[in-house]
Amino acid sequence: MNLKTMLCLALITTSATARVHALEMPADIQTYLQTATVSESGYPTGTDPQIIQFTDYVKANWAAILASIDTIAPDERRQRVIAAGAEFLAGSDYLNFLSGLLDKYQAGKIKKAVAVEAMMADGKKAGFLAYNYQNQVVRNLCERAKTVFPSEAALQTSMTEILSGAQRSQAALAAFNENRPEPELLPNN
C-alpha cells in the first residue's frame, strides 16, 4: 500500500487506523519527534544528521504529514517541530504548507500558537513572507492569517508590515547581520 492510499484511509477511517498510519513513519523519524524541540532561533533541535534526516523526510512527505498532523503530532511541541521542519521546503510548497496549517487550525486539529508562530517564521524561512510581499499567494496568505487571528496583535502588526513592504528591508538587514542568505524570491505574479 503506498503512502497516498494510506493517507486516504487514515482520513476516512477511525482514529485507530490513523494511529496505524502514524506508525508507518520510519522508526527513526518517530523517535526523533518524541524528543525533538524547536530552538529559540526557530530551528529543529538534535544532531546534524538527525535534523537533516528529519527535514529531508518532511520535504518528501509534507502533504501527508500535514494531513495527519493531529495524529502524528498530537501535542504542541511536536507540531512546532513539524512546522520548523517545513521551513526547509521550497517556497511554493512552504506557502501551501502554511495555508494547510491555517486550515488545520480552523478545523481544531492544531494548536493556535503553532499556526501563529508558523506565520511569523523565525528559523530557516525568517523574512520569506516579507521578501515576497508582492507575490499574490503571499499577500492572500497574509490577509487570511489576519482574518483567522483577529485578536493576535503581534501577528496583525507583522502581517500588516509584510503587506506594506515595510518588513522587507528589516528582513534584509537581519539576514545580513546574522550572516545568512536572503530568503528565496518568488515571482510577483
N, C-alpha and C positions, 0 to 999 in steps of 0.2 A: 504494500500500500504506500503510495507516495505522500509527501507532506501536504500537498493540496487536498487530496482526498481526506486525509486525517483531519485537516483543519475544518473541512465542511462537516465531518462527523462530529467533531468537538463542538461546533456551533449549534448543531441541531439536536444533539442528544443530551443526556443527563450530565450533571456535574461529575459523576464518576467517570464517564467517558472522557470528559475534559481533563480530569486528572491523569488518565492514561496518556492523553496527547502530551501533557506536560512531561511525562516520563520518557517520551520519545526524544527529548532533547538529549544530546550526548551527556554522559555522566559527569565529565569534567566541567561542562557548562553549568549543569545543575549544581554541582559542588561550588563552583565559583559564585553563583547567585546566592547561595546560602550564606556566604561570608563577606562578599564584597560590599563596599560602601562607595560614596562619592566624596572626593577630596574637596577641601574648601575652594580650590580653584576650578571645580566642576568636572573633574576627570574621574573615571572609574579607578578604584584602587586595586592593588595587587602587584605581582611581579610583572615585569615587561612581557614575558611570554604569556602569562595569563590574560593580560589586558589585550594583547594582540589577538590571541585566540578568541576571546570574547567579542571584541569589536568586529573581527572577521565574520564570526557567526552571526552577529546582529546585521551586518551589511548583507549577508547572503539570505537572511531569513526574516528581515524586519517586518514584513507584512504579516507573516504567520505569527510572529511573536506579538505584534500589536493586537491581532485578532483575539489572542488568548491571554492577553496581559493580566487579566484579573485572576486567571488560574495559575499561570506561570509565575507571576509576581503578586501574590495576594496582599502584600504589605507595602507601605510607603518606601521603605529602604530599597527593596528590590525593584520597585517601579522606578525609583530615581536612578538606580544603576542602569536599567534598560534605557531610560531617556538619555543618560550621559553617554552610553554606548552608541545611541542613534546619532549623536553629534558627529560621528565618523562617516556617516552616509554622504553620498554625493548630494549636491544642493537640491535638485528636484525631488529626490527620494526623501530627503530631510523635510522638505515642505509638506510632502504627502504624509510623512510620519506625524508631524505636528498637527496637521488637520485631523488625522485619525485619532490622535491623543485628545484633542478637543472633543471629538465625537464620543470617545470612551468616557471622558469626564461627564459629559452631558447625559450619558447613559448610566452614570453611577458606578462605573467599573474601575475608575482610578481615583486616587486622592487629589483634592483640589491643589494642594501645594506642588504636586508633581507636574500638573499641567501648567500652573503659573510659572514655576521655575523653568520649565522647558521653553516656554515662550520668551523668557528672558535669559537665554543660554549664556553661561559664563565659562564654559570649557572650550572645547575644540571649535565650536560654532560661535564663539563670542564675536559680536559685531556682524554676523552674517546677515541678519534681517536688516540692520542699519545700512550695510553696504549695498544692499539690493532693494532699497526703499522705492525705487522707480519700477520695479518688476510688479506686474499686476497681481500675480499669485501672492506675492509677499504682502502687498497692500490689502488684498482681500483677507488674508490670514490675520493680519494685524487688526483690521476692522472687526473681524469676527471675534478675536480674543477680547477686544474692548466690550463687545456685546455680551459675551459669555461671562465675563468677570467685571460687571459694572462697579462693584464696591472695592475692587483691589486697586488702591490709589497708586502704588508703585508701578503696577502693570499698565494702568491707564496713562500715566506720565510717560513711561517707556514707549508704549505703542504710539502715542501722540508725537513724541520726539522722533521716532523712526519714520513715521508717515510724513513728517515735515522735512525730513532730510537733515535735521539738526544733529542727530546722533552719528551720522556718517563720519564727520571729522573727528569726533570723540573716539570712535572705533578705530580710525586710522592712527590716531595718536597713541591709543592704548596698545595696538599691535606693535607699533614702533618701539615704544617704551619697554614692552615685555619681550622684545626680540622674537616675535612670532610672525609668520607670514600673514599677509592681509587675507581676509576671507574670500572664498570663491565668488566670482562675479557672474551673475546670471544675466541673460538677455533682458532688456527692458520691456519687451512685448509691445 
